[in-house]
Amino acid sequence: MSLRVAALVEALGATLIVPGASDGPDSDIELTSAGHDSRSVQQGALYCCVRGANFDGHGFAADAVASGAAALLVEHRVEVDVPQIVVPDVRRAMGPAASLILGEPSKRLDVIGVTGTNGKTTTVHLLGTILGRDASMVETMGTLTGARTTPEGPELQASLASAAERGVRYLAMEVSSHALDLHRVDGTRFRAVIFTNLGRDHLDHHGDLEAYYQAKARLFTPEFAEVAIINTDDPAGLRLAASVEAAGGMRVERIGLDQAVGLRVDGPVARFDWEGLPIELHLAGRYNVLNALGAATAARVVGCDPVDIADALCAADPPRGRFEFVDVGQSFQVAVDYAHTPDAITAVLAAGHESAGSDGRVLLVFGCGGDRDRAKRSLMGRAAVEGADLVVLTSDNPRSEDPAEIIAEVAAGFGDRSSRTAEVIIEPDRARAIATAIGAAQAGDVVVIAGKGHETEQIIADVHHPFDDRQVAVESLLRLAGQDRHVAGGLPK
């Protein structure tokens, strides 16, 4: 795929500058790709001069041209002798520009986007399971597949183009609020978009909950998609559905637990009927039933047979680090989860109680990450002591912050001793904290290790230390059983 500079200028409604020429043949240059990193642009590429928090891409234009860039996407003229396409905002324009150069690849796929505070990864995982049921080629994109939940515009469009060229039929992807706010998915066309829920997260970026909501809501417009699938059991989802319906231009599919007919939760299994078909979902928690309903509805939108959808949901395993059970034959359950918001902590603790049953306790190990939304820390502390029987507060990824200060801010949400029923232990060392909770567990209990999920590193200052909650949990369980050994080469199933 390629596009002439003049055609791109016209499509973007931009202005063309051709240094050293009044018009000239340079406007007929063929562009074959787009990129915003001057170190990795390809021959014939459009280099997008993005203004970032620390660097301005305009200052690297000459480097990009030296690497093979054939034209520039700029906000103002730079002293480089290649065609320059001038737009008001490069960040807004580079996704659509990359899409146009690559022949609008999202229109050659059935792309399903999932956004929300919690549940994106699980919903995308379930979509991957369902959409691959009939041997169609399907790919997923999100937290488990890349450094960023949603790639920058040029990288996203290149991935979509590659998928289309390889014969992929379906692509299910997580769409983060950062991606929407920073226009990473601009230029992408979705068959359907899913809203899971809205909690408190990323306010260090968005500023307040309303701005966070508006970033999510941006995906639910005819510019992006034909169909909106919205969890209206969530208050923000109810608001969003009403807004989308009032605006028109999209079909709205509302989902809620009322569609899980006869829902029964028995430990880590949820049983219900959907579309008259029995489902046995092996993912703990009612919130995962909502994730399954979102995935099922989207799969039906793109033409999947309901029987195939039901069969796939029954066969689905949880994604890595999402209430993932660690089992070496112990008499209690251990689950590792990515929960790192107040709502997510509440949800996984509720799932823990459902898994434990009436006689079992729920023991929680958790912490809060550094250099992130500080205001949610005390709220997570409150959610922990309100939902668990034993709380072991520890360190997560402190990054540049002092772990002790983070722990103190979380502990401020616990309240005084007389006002809480949960026992609280503070153990800053995460490995010892996990061992403490596992050592305190009894038959029938559930230990929930929250915050890091699938991650395999702990970030302290600027050092990435190997650390996998699942592996540490296995080693603690083996020590408890008198088998003191390091786990290498994979985890027990």
TORKOLVEX-818924 format. One record per residue (C-alpha): residue in three letters; x negated, y negated, z; residue number from 1. Coordinates in steps of 0.05 Angstrom, whole numbers. Each point is the difference from the previous one (the first is absolute). Layout:
BEGIN
ala:X:Y:Z:NUM
...
% end
This chain:
BEGIN
met:0:0:0:1
ser:-22:-71:-14:2
leu:28:-70:-8:3
arg:-24:-61:-36:4
val:-17:-61:41:5
ala:51:-43:-38:6
ala:56:50:14:7
leu:-17:2:74:8
val:0:-76:4:9
glu:69:-2:-32:10
ala:28:55:45:11
leu:-25:-34:63:12
gly:21:-70:-22:13
ala:-72:-21:13:14
thr:-49:-49:-30:15
leu:-60:22:-40:16
ile:-68:-33:3:17
val:-52:22:-51:18
pro:-66:-34:19:19
gly:-37:-28:-61:20
ala:59:9:-47:21
ser:65:-37:-16:22
asp:38:65:-8:23
gly:-45:51:-35:24
pro:-1:75:-8:25
asp:-15:11:74:26
ser:75:0:13:27
asp:4:64:-41:28
ile:-47:39:46:29
glu:28:67:21:30
leu:5:11:75:31
thr:-3:72:22:32
ser:4:-5:76:33
ala:4:-48:58:34
gly:-39:-6:66:35
his:-15:-47:57:36
asp:-67:27:23:37
ser:-57:-31:-41:38
arg:-45:59:17:39
ser:44:52:-33:40
val:35:-33:-59:41
gln:-3:40:-64:42
gln:-20:-21:-70:43
gly:59:-37:-31:44
ala:33:-14:66:45
leu:40:-60:25:46
tyr:-35:-24:63:47
cys:50:-28:50:48
cys:-30:-57:42:49
val:38:11:65:50
arg:-6:-48:58:51
gly:-10:42:62:52
ala:-7:-15:74:53
asn:-76:1:-3:54
phe:-18:-6:-74:55
asp:25:-34:-62:56
gly:-3:44:-62:57
his:-12:-61:-45:58
gly:-70:-2:29:59
phe:-15:70:-28:60
ala:26:-12:-70:61
ala:-69:-2:-31:62
asp:-18:66:33:63
ala:63:31:-27:64
val:-15:-24:-71:65
ala:-70:28:6:66
ser:31:67:18:67
gly:44:0:-62:68
ala:62:-42:16:69
ala:29:-27:-65:70
ala:47:-52:30:71
leu:18:-31:67:72
leu:65:-11:38:73
val:-12:-65:37:74
glu:34:-57:37:75
his:-49:-51:-28:76
arg:-53:-2:-53:77
val:-68:30:16:78
glu:-66:-11:-36:79
val:-1:66:-36:80
asp:6:7:-76:81
val:57:51:-5:82
pro:75:-12:-9:83
gln:33:-22:65:84
ile:74:12:14:85
val:22:-54:49:86
val:58:16:48:87
pro:24:-34:64:88
asp:-15:61:44:89
val:-48:56:-22:90
arg:24:47:55:91
arg:72:-5:-25:92
ala:-20:9:-73:93
met:-52:55:1:94
gly:48:58:13:95
pro:45:-19:-58:96
ala:-61:-14:-43:97
ala:-30:68:14:98
ser:67:33:-14:99
leu:7:-35:-67:100
ile:-71:17:-22:101
leu:13:74:17:102
gly:67:3:-35:103
glu:45:-6:62:104
pro:-17:69:26:105
ser:54:1:55:106
lys:53:2:-55:107
arg:-29:66:-24:108
leu:10:32:68:109
asp:55:9:51:110
val:-31:-41:56:111
ile:33:0:69:112
gly:-24:-51:51:113
val:9:7:75:114
thr:-7:-57:49:115
gly:15:-9:74:116
thr:-37:-4:66:117
asn:2:75:14:118
gly:14:61:-42:119
lys:-33:-21:-66:120
thr:-52:56:0:121
thr:49:55:19:122
thr:52:-23:-51:123
val:-52:-2:-56:124
his:-25:69:22:125
leu:70:28:-3:126
leu:11:-31:-68:127
gly:-63:34:-24:128
thr:26:67:24:129
ile:69:-10:-31:130
leu:-22:-29:-67:131
gly:-51:55:-11:132
arg:51:54:13:133
asp:16:10:-75:134
ala:-74:2:-19:135
ser:2:-73:-24:136
met:-65:-37:9:137
val:6:-45:60:138
glu:-49:-44:37:139
thr:4:-39:65:140
met:-36:-63:22:141
gly:-6:-29:69:142
thr:-34:4:68:143
leu:-25:71:-11:144
thr:-27:-10:-70:145
gly:-40:-65:0:146
ala:-38:-52:40:147
arg:61:-46:-5:148
thr:72:21:7:149
thr:15:-37:-65:150
pro:-59:-17:-47:151
glu:-12:-69:-29:152
gly:38:-15:-64:153
pro:-53:18:-52:154
glu:-18:65:36:155
leu:73:18:8:156
gln:15:-11:-74:157
ala:-62:40:-20:158
ser:24:58:45:159
leu:69:-3:-31:160
ala:-29:-1:-70:161
ser:-45:60:16:162
ala:59:38:28:163
ala:42:-14:-62:164
glu:-56:22:-46:165
arg:-8:65:39:166
gly:73:17:-8:167
val:23:-16:71:168
arg:75:-7:1:169
tyr:13:-26:71:170
leu:-41:-45:45:171
ala:22:-13:72:172
met:-38:-56:35:173
glu:-2:-38:65:174
val:10:-75:-8:175
ser:-28:-38:60:176
ser:22:-69:23:177
his:-70:-25:-14:178
ala:6:25:-72:179
leu:65:-36:-9:180
asp:-24:-64:32:181
leu:-64:2:-41:182
his:36:18:-66:183
arg:-36:66:-10:184
val:61:34:-29:185
asp:20:-57:-46:186
gly:5:27:-70:187
thr:24:68:24:188
arg:68:28:-18:189
phe:32:49:48:190
arg:57:48:-14:191
ala:20:-6:73:192
val:-25:-33:64:193
ile:11:25:71:194
phe:4:-40:65:195
thr:-12:42:62:196
asn:3:-49:59:197
leu:-29:-63:28:198
gly:-38:-4:66:199
arg:-54:-44:28:200
asp:-66:6:-37:201
his:-50:-41:-41:202
leu:21:-66:32:203
asp:-74:-19:1:204
his:10:-7:-75:205
his:73:-21:-8:206
gly:6:-46:61:207
asp:70:20:22:208
leu:53:54:-10:209
glu:40:-41:-50:210
ala:-60:-9:-46:211
tyr:-14:75:7:212
tyr:72:16:-18:213
gln:-2:-47:-60:214
ala:-64:33:-26:215
lys:35:68:2:216
ala:64:-28:-30:217
arg:-38:-26:-61:218
leu:-3:71:-28:219
phe:76:5:-2:220
thr:13:-44:-61:221
pro:17:17:-72:222
glu:-69:-25:-19:223
phe:-28:64:30:224
ala:52:54:0:225
glu:67:27:-23:226
val:22:34:64:227
ala:-9:-19:74:228
ile:4:56:51:229
ile:7:-31:69:230
asn:4:29:70:231
thr:59:-38:28:232
asp:-5:33:68:233
asp:-57:-51:9:234
pro:25:-71:15:235
ala:-49:-31:-50:236
gly:22:52:-52:237
leu:73:-19:11:238
arg:-18:-73:-11:239
leu:-41:18:-62:240
ala:55:42:-31:241
ala:51:-56:8:242
ser:-49:-50:-31:243
val:-16:44:-59:244
glu:73:16:-13:245
ala:19:-74:3:246
ala:-56:-19:-48:247
gly:20:53:-51:248
gly:-42:31:-55:249
met:-18:64:39:250
arg:37:62:20:251
val:-3:10:76:252
glu:0:69:31:253
arg:10:-4:76:254
ile:-27:56:42:255
gly:11:17:74:256
leu:4:59:47:257
asp:74:7:-14:258
gln:-21:32:-66:259
ala:-36:55:39:260
val:64:38:14:261
gly:1:42:64:262
leu:-71:-22:18:263
arg:-31:44:53:264
val:-71:-10:25:265
asp:-32:62:29:266
gly:-70:-16:22:267
pro:-42:-16:-62:268
val:56:21:-48:269
ala:60:-41:-24:270
arg:59:36:-31:271
phe:55:-35:-39:272
asp:41:1:-63:273
trp:-14:-49:-57:274
glu:44:-2:-62:275
gly:33:63:26:276
leu:-68:36:2:277
pro:-33:27:63:278
ile:-67:-32:18:279
glu:-50:27:51:280
leu:-52:-55:6:281
his:-65:19:35:282
leu:-18:-71:20:283
ala:12:-22:71:284
gly:45:-59:17:285
arg:63:-32:-25:286
tyr:-41:-54:-34:287
asn:-27:54:-46:288
val:71:19:-19:289
leu:9:-72:-25:290
asn:-66:6:-38:291
ala:26:64:-31:292
leu:66:-33:-19:293
gly:-38:-57:-34:294
ala:-43:48:-39:295
ala:59:44:-20:296
thr:41:-60:-24:297
ala:-58:-26:-42:298
ala:-11:69:-30:299
arg:73:3:-19:300
val:-5:-69:-32:301
val:-55:25:-47:302
gly:40:61:-19:303
cys:-21:56:46:304
asp:50:56:14:305
pro:28:-3:71:306
val:-13:74:10:307
asp:-74:-10:-17:308
ile:-2:-60:46:309
ala:28:41:58:310
asp:-47:58:-13:311
ala:-60:-47:-1:312
leu:19:-33:65:313
cys:6:67:34:314
ala:-69:19:-24:315
ala:-34:-66:16:316
asp:-57:-4:50:317
pro:-15:-64:38:318
pro:-54:-45:-30:319
arg:-67:-5:34:320
gly:2:-36:66:321
arg:76:-10:1:322
phe:25:39:61:323
glu:-48:53:-22:324
phe:-3:58:49:325
val:-66:28:25:326
asp:7:72:22:327
val:-51:49:26:328
gly:51:42:36:329
gln:10:-45:61:330
ser:66:1:40:331
phe:15:-73:-15:332
gln:3:-42:-63:333
val:-52:-51:-23:334
ala:20:-49:-56:335
val:-45:-51:-33:336
asp:35:-61:-29:337
tyr:-18:-66:-33:338
ala:50:-40:43:339
his:-31:-68:13:340
thr:60:-47:9:341
pro:50:-6:57:342
asp:57:30:-41:343
ala:-44:57:-24:344
ile:-21:16:72:345
thr:73:2:21:346
ala:17:45:-59:347
val:-55:51:10:348
leu:14:4:75:349
ala:73:14:-16:350
ala:-23:54:-48:351
gly:-45:27:55:352
his:58:6:48:353
glu:42:35:-54:354
ser:-58:49:-11:355
ala:-12:10:75:356
gly:72:15:17:357
ser:34:-14:66:358
asp:-54:28:46:359
gly:-63:-24:-34:360
arg:-38:-65:10:361
val:-29:-46:-53:362
leu:-72:-22:12:363
leu:-26:-58:-43:364
val:-71:-19:-19:365
phe:-5:-67:-36:366
gly:-36:-66:-8:367
cys:3:-62:-44:368
gly:-46:-20:-56:369
gly:-43:-62:5:370
asp:1:-60:-48:371
arg:74:12:-13:372
asp:66:-28:25:373
arg:-13:-11:74:374
ala:72:-17:18:375
lys:23:71:-11:376
arg:-48:29:52:377
ser:42:-12:62:378
leu:62:22:-38:379
met:-34:66:-16:380
gly:-18:7:73:381
arg:73:-10:19:382
ala:24:50:-52:383
ala:-51:50:27:384
val:21:-2:73:385
glu:74:-1:-19:386
gly:-5:62:-43:387
ala:-54:45:28:388
asp:-8:38:66:389
leu:-75:-9:1:390
val:-38:-54:-37:391
val:-75:3:-11:392
leu:-21:-68:-26:393
thr:-65:0:-39:394
ser:-38:-34:-56:395
asp:21:4:-73:396
asn:-43:-37:-52:397
pro:-23:-60:41:398
arg:-40:-28:-59:399
ser:-31:-66:21:400
glu:40:-7:65:401
asp:-18:23:70:402
pro:38:65:12:403
ala:11:-18:73:404
glu:35:-64:-20:405
ile:46:36:-49:406
ile:18:51:53:407
ala:16:-55:50:408
glu:47:-33:-50:409
val:36:66:-12:410
ala:4:14:74:411
ala:35:-67:11:412
gly:61:32:-31:413
phe:3:56:51:414
gly:32:-43:54:415
asp:-12:12:73:416
arg:-5:70:30:417
ser:68:-4:34:418
ser:36:-15:-65:419
arg:-24:59:-41:420
thr:10:75:3:421
ala:-59:20:-44:422
glu:-67:17:30:423
val:-56:-41:-31:424
ile:-73:18:-7:425
ile:-51:-47:-33:426
glu:-58:35:-34:427
pro:-37:-44:-51:428
asp:-38:59:-30:429
arg:48:28:-52:430
ala:-28:71:1:431
arg:5:3:76:432
ala:70:-30:-4:433
ile:23:56:-47:434
ala:-32:52:45:435
thr:34:-31:61:436
ala:69:4:-30:437
ile:-11:71:-26:438
gly:-27:21:68:439
ala:63:-27:34:440
ala:49:34:-47:441
gln:42:58:23:442
ala:40:53:-37:443
gly:56:-33:-39:444
asp:-31:-69:-1:445
val:-17:-42:-61:446
val:-64:-40:-5:447
val:5:-56:-51:448
ile:-67:-31:-23:449
ala:20:-64:-34:450
gly:-33:-56:-40:451
lys:-52:30:-46:452
gly:37:58:-34:453
his:-39:22:-62:454
glu:-60:-45:13:455
thr:-67:34:9:456
glu:-40:-59:28:457
gln:3:-46:60:458
ile:-23:-71:-15:459
ile:-38:-31:58:460
ala:-32:-68:-15:461
asp:-22:10:-73:462
val:-19:73:8:463
his:44:56:-27:464
his:-7:60:46:465
pro:26:69:-21:466
phe:63:13:39:467
asp:61:42:-18:468
asp:55:5:53:469
arg:20:68:-27:470
gln:-70:29:6:471
val:-10:-30:69:472
ala:67:29:22:473
val:-20:69:-26:474
glu:-66:-3:37:475
ser:35:-21:64:476
leu:50:57:-7:477
leu:-56:51:-11:478
arg:-38:-25:61:479
leu:64:7:40:480
ala:5:72:-24:481
gly:-73:13:18:482
gln:-25:-3:-71:483
asp:-48:-59:3:484
arg:-21:-10:-72:485
his:-3:-55:-53:486
val:50:5:-57:487
ala:-32:-4:-68:488
gly:23:17:-70:489
gly:74:-16:10:490
leu:54:3:52:491
pro:40:61:22:492
lys:68:7:-33:493
% end
